[in-house]
Amino acid sequence: MALRTLDSLGPLAGKRVIVRVDFNVPLKDGVITDDGRVRAALPTLNHLINQGARVIACSHLGRPDGEPNPKYSLEPVAQRLSELLGKPVAFASDTVGASAEAAVAALGDGEIAVIENLRFNPGETAKDEGERRAFAEQLAALGDALVSDGFGVVHRKQASVYDLAELLPSAAGLLIEKEVDVLDRLTERPERPYAVVLGGSKVSDKLGVIEHLLPRVDKILVGGGMLFTFLAAQGHPVGKSLLETDQLDTVKGYIRTAAEKGIELILPVDAVMASGFAADADHVVAAADALEDTPFGADGMGLDIGPQTAELFAAAIRSSKTVFWNGPMGVFEMAAFAEGTRAVAQALTEVDGLSVVGGGDSAAAVRQLGFADDRFGHISTGGGASLEFLEGKKLPGLEVLGWQ
């Protein structure tokens, strides 16, 4: 079955439409430091507003553990949304109580309200189906239809993502529709050559993706903290770099499989080794087979791919027609160890084809390093959801919208 889209809901003028968005944005002292997820929701919200729907946006933010916590309030997000939409946005100080009911009742056609953090209610993430369903029924009383547009949570069987979609006429929003189209292209119909760039800290976080994509890709590039487990699997000492010893046999298997299938597995030829994990740590570049031959010896810690690897990766990316990237190449938050990530991001902007930044830390990295979203083919809003889709897993938040 195909994903149900907005057209399936019919005319929405005057209807109360709950939109499950993903406003899980980073906050520092109550200020949003990256509003990318809020911006990603605008096409769907504007579409509904322009139709004359009465829009009720709902989301989670952080992990407040089922009870109200001002630290995780969505009020700053509602304020930012108002600025981006250029119109007032009402804010309800609860999820399904008197404030939410009053905010919804006061909406006119084409107006919008944001209700408070869904995870302030324990029913949102409850393991017990009855408790979860009860909260979904309270949410359903606020609306006439549901538009699901929070791609970052479609891999979760939660009240607002799954149960609510069963209780109300429901469809995918424009963001989810785009995310699914892009990820389906990556898994089922990529233009070749197809390269996957994997970084981040742990191999164990990417096991399913590597296993599922190995037979489907032409090149796999490995950077980030996980590179040291690959180098160790080849017999190279890695000092005090991040190393998952329990994954060495698995990684050796991946290396063998890649060789057997003729897949180009591109591993780093050098790395930036540091005296410790600090922005001002002393650091030098070392060859991949000589990471302990530095002034730091066996105490050295790898915090980025080296310049030769950055050039190697960039060339492999630019020569591909489809590229999926998930996970930074180093500790990009520290300027001294951001150059590998910057080189990969720059190369993605130069791809003559589809370039996809796979959400999470990768999306945060490209924005922090000054790259505009429109320089990439697509920036996913769901790191974990993107990975699970690419692993071939069933995502409950998509299945309930008809996706098979």
N, C-alpha and C positions, 0 to 999 in steps of 0.2 A: 504494500500500500504506500501511496505517496504521502508526504507531509501535508497536513491540512494548512492552508494559508489563509490570509486575511479575507480573501474573496469569499471563502466558504461561510463566513459569518453573516453575509448579506448586508443591507444598509444598517449603519450603526448610529445614525443621527438620533439624539435624544436618549440613547441607551447608556447605561452605566457599564463601562468596560474596565475591568481590572486588568492591569498590565503587570505581569511579573517580570521586572527588569533585574539587572544585576548592577546595583549601585555600591558594590563592595569595594569602595575606593580607599586608598591610603590617606590617613589623616595624621597631622602633626599639630598638637595644641589646638585642635578643632578646625584646622585649615586643611582643605584638600590639596595634596601635593601632586596628584595626577588625576585629572578629570576625564581620562580617556573612555572609561566605561559609561560615564554620564553622556558624553558626546555620542557614543555608539548607539544609545537608545533614542536619540533625537529623531531619526527618520520615521520610526514607528509611532512615536508620540505625536509628532507633527501630522502624520497621516491621519491619525484618529481625531486629533483636534480639528483638523480641516474638514473632516466628515461631520463634525458636530457631535461627536461622542462626548460623554461625561467621563473623564479619564481618572482612574484611581491607580496610581503607581505604587507598587509595593516591592520591597527588597529586604535582603539581610545586609548586615554590615558587621564584620568581625565575628567573634565567638563570645557572646555575652552569657552563654550557658543558661538560657531559658528564663532570664529575669532582666528587668529594666536596668540599664547602666548608662548614665549620661555620656560616658566615654564613647559609646557606640551609637549615639543618636543619629538619625538621618536628617536632622534639622539643617545642618550645614549643606547637605546634599540638595535638599529642597531649595535652599537659597541659591545655590549655584545653578540648579536647573532653571529657576526663574530667570536668571541672567541670560542663560543660553537660549531659552525659548523667547525671551523678550516679552514676557507676560507674567502676571501674578501666578504663584503656585501656593495653594493652601497647604498647611501642614497639620496633620492630626497627631496628637501626643500619645496616642495608643494605637493598637492594631485593629481590635474589633470591639472596642468599648464605646463609651458615649462620645468621645472626641472624634473618633473615626466616623461614627454614624452621623454626627452633626456636619462634619466636613463633606461627606458624600451627599447628604440631603441638601446642602447649600449650593452644590455645583449646578451651573447652567450649561447649556449646550456649548461644546468647545472649550470648556474649562477643565482644570486639572488640579488634583490634590495628591499629596504624598502621605501615606500613613507610616507610622513609626516602625522601626526595625522588627521584622517578622520573628527574629530569633529572641526577642524579648518574651515571647510566648513559648513555653516548653513543647507545645503541640507541634510546632513547625518541624522540629528535627526528631520527634519522638520515635523510638523503635517500635513502640506499641501501636499497631495499626488503628485501633479504636480511638486512642488519644489523638493521633494524627488526623484521623478522619473528622473527629469532633471539631478540631480547630479549622479544618478546611470548610466545614459546613458553616461555621461562623463567618469566615471570609466570603463564602459564596453568597451569604445574605446581603452583602454590600453591592453586588453587581449582577448584571444580566448576561455577561459573557466574559471569557478570559482570553487574553492574548499573552501567550508565553513568549518572552523575548530575553530571558536571562540565560544565555548559553552557558555561562560559567557554572551553572548548577544543574544542568540537565542530566548529569550522571548521578544525581542524588534523588532518592525516593523520599521527597519531603512534601509536606502538606500543600504548600503553595505551588509546587512544581508538578506533582503527580496527582494527588487526591483532588485538588481543586479543578484540575483539567477533566476529571471524570464527572464532576458535579455540575459544571456549567458548559454551555456550548463553547468550544475552545479551538484555537488555531495558533500557529506559529506567527510571530512577528517578523518584520523584515530582516532584523539582525540574525535571528536563528535560521531563517530561510537562506541567507547569504552564507552563514557559517557552514551549514550542512552541504550546500552546493560546492563550496571550496574544498571541504574535507572529503567529500565524495569524489571529487576530481583527483585529489591526492591519492586516494586508495584504489579507485577503480579505473580512472581514465587519464593518467598523467601524460603530458607531452614529454617526450624524451630528448636528451638525457635527463634523468630524474635524480636529484641529489637530496639527501637528508643530512642536515647538520645538527648534531646532538651535543649539548654541553650540560651545564649544571653540575651539581656536586656529586651525585651518586649514580652509579650504574644501575643499582637496584630500582631506582625510580623509572628507568627507561627499558627494563627488561622486556615488557610486553610489546613495546613499540619496535624495538630492535628485532625481536623474533617475528612479528607480524609483517614488518616492512622489508626485511632482508630479501625475500624472494621477489619483491615488487620494484626495487630501486636499482639504479645503476651505480651509485656512489653513496657511501656513508662516511661522513667526516666526524671525528670524535675529538672534542675539546673539553674545556671545563675541568672540574675536579675529577670527573670520571676518567679522564685520559690516563691518569696515573695507574689505575687498575689495569688498563690495557697495556701500558708499558711494562708493568710488573709481570703481566701474563707472558710477555715476550722475554722475561728474564732480566729486565733492567732495574737496578736499585732506584728508589724514588725518594730517599730521605724521609722527612716527616710530612711529605705531601699526603693528601687525603687518599686513603687506600682501603678498599673493601676486600679483605683477604678471602672472605667467604664467597666472593663472586669470581675468583680467579679461574676456576674450572669452567664456569659458564662462559666467561669472556674468551677463553681458549677455544671453546666450541664455536663461538661466533666467528672468530678469526678463521677457523678451519672451514666453516660453512661458506663464508664469503669467498675464500679461495676456490672451493669446489664449484660454486655457482658462477664464478667469473665476475663477482661484484667487487668494485674498487673500494677497498677499505683504506681510507686515508687517515693515518695517524700522525700526530705531531712529530716533527724532526727536531724541535727545540722548545724550551719552556723558560719562563722567567722564574728564577729561584730566588727566594727571599730569606732573610735571617729570621723572620717571624711574621705573624699575621697582624700587620699594622700598616697604616697608610704611609708612614715615614720609614718603614723597614729598609735596610740595605738590600739591594737586589742586583742580580746579574743574569745574563742570558747563558743558558747551558744547553749543549746538545742532548737530545733525548736519551742517548745511550751513555751519557756521562753526567747525569744530574747531580751526582755527589762529588764531582770534580770541580768544586767551587770553594771559595773561602769559607763557606758554611759547612762543608762536608756533609755528613749524614744528618746534620741538624737542619739542613736547608728545606724550605717548604715551597712547592710550586704554586704560584698564584695567577698565572696567565700562560697562554700559549706564547711562543717566541715569535720574533719578526719573520723568520724564514717560513714558519708554519702559517703565519697570517697571510703571507704572499701565496703560499701553496693552496690554502683554503680558498682565498679570494679568486684565484685562477680557476679552480674547480667549480666554484659557484657561478662565476660569470660565463663559463662554457656550458652551463646547463639550461634547459628550457623550463624545468619545474624544480623549485627549491622549497623545502620545508625546514624551518629552523626552530629548535626549541632548546633553550638553555644557553646562558652566557658562556663565553670562552674563558673568563677569569673573574676575579673579584672586581667587577666594573665599578662598584661604588667607590673604590679607591683609584684616583687618577693614574697612579703608577702602574696599575694592573688592568687598565681598561682598553688598551690598544688592540688586543686581539679581538675583543667584542666589537670595537669600532670598525675594524677591518672587515669583519664578517657582515656587519650591518651595511657598510658602504657597498660591498660587493652585491648584496641583495638588491640594492637600489639600481644596480646596473644590469640586472638579469633581463634578457630579451625573452620574456615569457612570464610565468606565474611565480611570484615570490611571496611566501607566506611566513609571517612571524607568528610562532605558536603560542602566544599569550604568556601569562605569568611573568617571570623575571625577564624574559626576552623582550616583551613589550615595554616593561619598565625601563630596561636598558636602552632601547633605541630612543625613547623619549628623553631620558636623562642625558644621553649623549648628543641630543640636539637634532635628531632626525624627525622630520614631519611625517605623520601617519601616511599621507598621500604619496610618499616616495616608495611605498611597498604595495604589492598587489593586494595584500590583505593582512591585517593584524588581528589575530583571534583574541576574543575577550575571555576565553576559557582555557587556561593552561591544562588543568586536570581533565576537563571534558574533551579537549582536543586530543590529548594523548590517549584517552580511553576509546574515543572514536577510531583513532588510527590503529589501536590494538585490535579492533574488530569486536569490541565489547558492545553489548546491548545497553543503551542508555534509556532509563525509564522515562525521563522527561521528554524524550523524542518519541518513544514507542506509544505513549499515551496520546500523542498528536498524529498518530497514523504511520510513523516512519518504521519501515521494516528493513 
